[in-house]
């Protein structure tokens, strides 16, 4: 399962922590999560096992698409 969270600038860090928590604690079967800051158009990606470090690309190898192309 993949989650995409759309966030405003003041909630990006909170939403990213939430994605990391849900992914690492295996509560919902989430393998990858994205947080999108709609104001700055920045993407943050977190994959299960990344050790709490988010990366910038929006490409999803699980879905085989780049969700950034849709916004």
Phi, psi and omega in degrees: 000146179235142178239136173240120180251123176266125188231156170266162186308321185284347182248002184303310182297319177297315181293324177295318176298322179296315178299315180298316180300309181296324181289312184286330182273359173056030180289327188233009180073023181282126179262331183209144177224148178237144170238128181244119176273105187290338179284313182267353181063031178264142176249144173230129182243139175228129177249146178306129180092002180284357176070030177085005181255115178273151177242166187276330187294149180260006182287134178247112177287336178292315180271340182075025179220171173247103182298342177297337179287345184265354180243000000 
